[in-house]
Amino acid sequence: MTMGRGDLYGANQGTGPGVITPDGCAVEFYALVPPRQEPEIVHAAAPSAQASVLELGAGTGRISDALAELGHPVVAVDESPEMLAHVQHAEPVCAQIQGLALGRRFDLVLLASHLINAPDESVRRAFLETCARHVSRDGCVIIQQHPPAWFTSVAESENESGGIIFRLRNLSRPAPGLLSATVEYQAGDRVWTQSFTAARLEEPALRTALAGAGLTFDRYLTDDHHWLRAEPAEP
């Protein structure tokens, strides 16, 4: 099962102990989750070993902090002050992604947590426009997505990692190209849930969405197409 901070933006609802953010995320849960392979994927695709990074939707900073420890100056943006209180090594900025205008450009802008699979096309466009507004001319945008194949293959499941049980349930496909489900996370006697809806983006639609924001598809970073790299379009 894949999991990301915010795991999909749009009509999200969350339950469980502690603070639940507007997009349905449980702060106490995400504070428990360590970085996985994400920092290494981003680091390897960066323009340089010390490239400046802007992470959009950084949450508790599990990726931002790891990138900072790898030598990158990182700005971590999230709308939740409770999430950002856990950030240790990056510069926190409390703000929504949509409409963000820091007046700065970065070598690398990171849009992880499958945010590009937002079911609302206007939200997706706003996310990508923020990426384009903050990436330097010679920089890149790294995006994590649910690839089209995931929407066909995903099934209700249960697995365990690092002492946390992950359950995917209530799977449905409410309309063509959409998938809804509830993820349940259990750590000891604490249980959180997050319900979400995700939109499938075939590669032509992905390229069109990028182009609409002034970006161009560069390449996939992983064989499963979960991670991709984009660049500013030629002026």
CORWORA-V474725 format. One record per residue. N is the residue number from 1. PHI is phi in radians with two decimals (* if undefined). OMEGA is omega as a letter, one per 20 degrees, with the letter a starting at -180 (999 if undefined). NEAR is the number of other ideal C-beta (glycine too) atoms within 8 Angstrom. Layout:
n->N phi->PHI omega->OMEGA near->NEAR
n->N phi->PHI omega->OMEGA near->NEAR
//
This chain:
n->1 phi->* omega->r near->7
n->2 phi->-1.59 omega->a near->8
n->3 phi->-2.65 omega->r near->7
n->4 phi->-2.53 omega->r near->11
n->5 phi->-1.10 omega->a near->13
n->6 phi->1.56 omega->b near->14
n->7 phi->-0.37 omega->r near->12
n->8 phi->1.78 omega->a near->16
n->9 phi->-1.72 omega->r near->11
n->10 phi->2.29 omega->r near->10
n->11 phi->0.99 omega->a near->7
n->12 phi->-1.46 omega->r near->15
n->13 phi->-2.38 omega->a near->7
n->14 phi->-2.30 omega->r near->13
n->15 phi->-2.39 omega->r near->6
n->16 phi->2.27 omega->a near->13
n->17 phi->-1.22 omega->r near->6
n->18 phi->1.48 omega->a near->8
n->19 phi->-1.29 omega->r near->8
n->20 phi->-1.92 omega->a near->10
n->21 phi->-1.33 omega->a near->13
n->22 phi->-1.00 omega->r near->5
n->23 phi->-1.63 omega->r near->8
n->24 phi->1.55 omega->a near->12
n->25 phi->-1.61 omega->r near->16
n->26 phi->-1.62 omega->a near->15
n->27 phi->-1.07 omega->a near->15
n->28 phi->-1.07 omega->r near->12
n->29 phi->-1.19 omega->a near->14
n->30 phi->-1.15 omega->r near->14
n->31 phi->-1.19 omega->r near->8
n->32 phi->-1.49 omega->a near->7
n->33 phi->-1.48 omega->r near->10
n->34 phi->-1.42 omega->r near->5
n->35 phi->-1.14 omega->r near->8
n->36 phi->-1.87 omega->a near->4
n->37 phi->-1.52 omega->a near->5
n->38 phi->-1.02 omega->a near->11
n->39 phi->-1.04 omega->a near->11
n->40 phi->-1.19 omega->r near->7
n->41 phi->-1.10 omega->a near->12
n->42 phi->-1.15 omega->a near->14
n->43 phi->-1.02 omega->a near->11
n->44 phi->-1.17 omega->a near->7
n->45 phi->-1.65 omega->a near->11
n->46 phi->-1.21 omega->r near->13
n->47 phi->-1.09 omega->r near->8
n->48 phi->-2.71 omega->a near->6
n->49 phi->-1.16 omega->r near->7
n->50 phi->-2.01 omega->a near->7
n->51 phi->-1.04 omega->r near->12
n->52 phi->-1.26 omega->a near->11
n->53 phi->-2.25 omega->r near->17
n->54 phi->-2.03 omega->r near->14
n->55 phi->-1.78 omega->r near->16
n->56 phi->-1.71 omega->a near->14
n->57 phi->1.33 omega->a near->13
n->58 phi->-1.33 omega->r near->17
n->59 phi->1.07 omega->a near->13
n->60 phi->-1.41 omega->r near->13
n->61 phi->1.52 omega->a near->16
n->62 phi->-1.12 omega->r near->12
n->63 phi->-1.52 omega->a near->14
n->64 phi->-1.00 omega->a near->15
n->65 phi->-1.12 omega->r near->14
n->66 phi->-1.13 omega->r near->11
n->67 phi->-1.17 omega->r near->15
n->68 phi->-1.08 omega->r near->12
n->69 phi->-1.20 omega->r near->7
n->70 phi->-1.47 omega->r near->9
n->71 phi->1.92 omega->a near->6
n->72 phi->-1.61 omega->r near->13
n->73 phi->-1.27 omega->a near->8
n->74 phi->-2.20 omega->r near->15
n->75 phi->-1.89 omega->a near->14
n->76 phi->-1.92 omega->a near->14
n->77 phi->-1.85 omega->r near->13
n->78 phi->-2.72 omega->r near->13
n->79 phi->-1.44 omega->a near->9
n->80 phi->-1.79 omega->r near->13
n->81 phi->-1.13 omega->r near->6
n->82 phi->-1.18 omega->r near->8
n->83 phi->-1.13 omega->a near->17
n->84 phi->-1.14 omega->r near->15
n->85 phi->-1.09 omega->r near->6
n->86 phi->-1.57 omega->a near->10
n->87 phi->-1.23 omega->a near->14
n->88 phi->-1.97 omega->a near->6
n->89 phi->-2.06 omega->r near->9
n->90 phi->-1.83 omega->r near->15
n->91 phi->-1.46 omega->a near->7
n->92 phi->-1.45 omega->r near->10
n->93 phi->-2.33 omega->a near->10
n->94 phi->-1.58 omega->a near->9
n->95 phi->-2.94 omega->r near->8
n->96 phi->-1.30 omega->r near->6
n->97 phi->-1.20 omega->a near->12
n->98 phi->-1.09 omega->r near->8
n->99 phi->1.40 omega->r near->6
n->100 phi->-1.03 omega->r near->12
n->101 phi->-2.53 omega->a near->5
n->102 phi->-1.41 omega->a near->8
n->103 phi->1.24 omega->a near->3
n->104 phi->-2.36 omega->r near->7
n->105 phi->-2.11 omega->a near->7
n->106 phi->-2.22 omega->r near->14
n->107 phi->-1.15 omega->a near->13
n->108 phi->-2.52 omega->r near->18
n->109 phi->-1.97 omega->a near->15
n->110 phi->-1.95 omega->r near->12
n->111 phi->-2.09 omega->a near->15
n->112 phi->-1.72 omega->r near->14
n->113 phi->1.05 omega->r near->12
n->114 phi->1.04 omega->a near->14
n->115 phi->-1.10 omega->r near->16
n->116 phi->-1.17 omega->r near->14
n->117 phi->-1.50 omega->r near->14
n->118 phi->-0.95 omega->a near->13
n->119 phi->-1.24 omega->r near->10
n->120 phi->-1.54 omega->a near->8
n->121 phi->-1.06 omega->a near->7
n->122 phi->-1.19 omega->r near->6
n->123 phi->-1.18 omega->r near->11
n->124 phi->-1.03 omega->r near->13
n->125 phi->-1.11 omega->r near->11
n->126 phi->-1.12 omega->r near->11
n->127 phi->-1.05 omega->a near->16
n->128 phi->-1.20 omega->r near->15
n->129 phi->-1.13 omega->r near->10
n->130 phi->-1.12 omega->r near->13
n->131 phi->-1.00 omega->a near->16
n->132 phi->-1.12 omega->a near->12
n->133 phi->-1.23 omega->a near->8
n->134 phi->-1.99 omega->a near->12
n->135 phi->-1.60 omega->r near->15
n->136 phi->-1.26 omega->a near->8
n->137 phi->-1.00 omega->a near->5
n->138 phi->-1.75 omega->a near->5
n->139 phi->-1.63 omega->a near->15
n->140 phi->-2.58 omega->r near->14
n->141 phi->-2.07 omega->r near->15
n->142 phi->-1.85 omega->a near->17
n->143 phi->-2.22 omega->r near->12
n->144 phi->-1.81 omega->a near->13
n->145 phi->-2.33 omega->r near->13
n->146 phi->-1.53 omega->a near->11
n->147 phi->-1.17 omega->a near->8
n->148 phi->-0.92 omega->a near->10
n->149 phi->-1.09 omega->a near->8
n->150 phi->-1.07 omega->a near->9
n->151 phi->-1.16 omega->r near->12
n->152 phi->-1.53 omega->a near->6
n->153 phi->-1.57 omega->a near->6
n->154 phi->-1.10 omega->a near->9
n->155 phi->-2.50 omega->r near->6
n->156 phi->-1.04 omega->a near->7
n->157 phi->-2.76 omega->r near->8
n->158 phi->-2.53 omega->r near->7
n->159 phi->-2.60 omega->a near->7
n->160 phi->-2.28 omega->r near->7
n->161 phi->-2.63 omega->r near->6
n->162 phi->1.04 omega->r near->5
n->163 phi->1.44 omega->r near->5
n->164 phi->-1.95 omega->r near->11
n->165 phi->-1.66 omega->r near->10
n->166 phi->-1.97 omega->r near->14
n->167 phi->-2.16 omega->r near->10
n->168 phi->-1.92 omega->a near->14
n->169 phi->-2.51 omega->r near->8
n->170 phi->0.96 omega->a near->8
n->171 phi->-1.29 omega->r near->11
n->172 phi->-2.63 omega->r near->7
n->173 phi->-2.19 omega->a near->9
n->174 phi->-1.19 omega->r near->6
n->175 phi->-2.82 omega->r near->5
n->176 phi->-0.97 omega->r near->4
n->177 phi->1.46 omega->r near->6
n->178 phi->-2.03 omega->r near->12
n->179 phi->-2.36 omega->r near->11
n->180 phi->-2.07 omega->r near->12
n->181 phi->-2.87 omega->r near->13
n->182 phi->-2.14 omega->r near->10
n->183 phi->-1.78 omega->r near->14
n->184 phi->-2.01 omega->r near->12
n->185 phi->-2.04 omega->r near->15
n->186 phi->-2.23 omega->r near->10
n->187 phi->-2.22 omega->a near->9
n->188 phi->1.14 omega->r near->4
n->189 phi->-1.69 omega->r near->3
n->190 phi->-1.68 omega->a near->10
n->191 phi->-2.30 omega->r near->8
n->192 phi->-2.16 omega->r near->14
n->193 phi->-2.27 omega->r near->11
n->194 phi->-2.50 omega->r near->14
n->195 phi->-1.76 omega->a near->13
n->196 phi->-2.57 omega->r near->14
n->197 phi->-2.26 omega->a near->12
n->198 phi->-2.17 omega->r near->13
n->199 phi->-1.86 omega->r near->11
n->200 phi->-1.38 omega->r near->11
n->201 phi->-2.09 omega->r near->11
n->202 phi->-1.19 omega->a near->7
n->203 phi->-0.99 omega->r near->8
n->204 phi->-1.04 omega->r near->6
n->205 phi->-1.19 omega->r near->8
n->206 phi->-1.08 omega->r near->13
n->207 phi->-1.09 omega->r near->10
n->208 phi->-1.14 omega->r near->8
n->209 phi->-1.10 omega->r near->13
n->210 phi->-1.10 omega->a near->12
n->211 phi->-1.08 omega->r near->10
n->212 phi->-1.12 omega->r near->8
n->213 phi->-1.76 omega->a near->11
n->214 phi->1.50 omega->r near->8
n->215 phi->-2.11 omega->r near->15
n->216 phi->-2.31 omega->r near->11
n->217 phi->-1.12 omega->r near->10
n->218 phi->-1.81 omega->a near->8
n->219 phi->-2.92 omega->r near->6
n->220 phi->-1.42 omega->a near->8
n->221 phi->-1.74 omega->r near->10
n->222 phi->-2.32 omega->a near->8
n->223 phi->-1.09 omega->a near->4
n->224 phi->-1.46 omega->r near->6
n->225 phi->1.16 omega->r near->11
n->226 phi->-1.28 omega->a near->9
n->227 phi->-2.18 omega->r near->13
n->228 phi->-2.48 omega->a near->13
n->229 phi->-2.12 omega->r near->13
n->230 phi->-2.20 omega->a near->13
n->231 phi->-2.36 omega->r near->10
n->232 phi->-1.07 omega->r near->11
n->233 phi->-1.19 omega->r near->8
n->234 phi->-1.08 omega->a near->4
n->235 phi->-1.16 omega->999 near->2
//
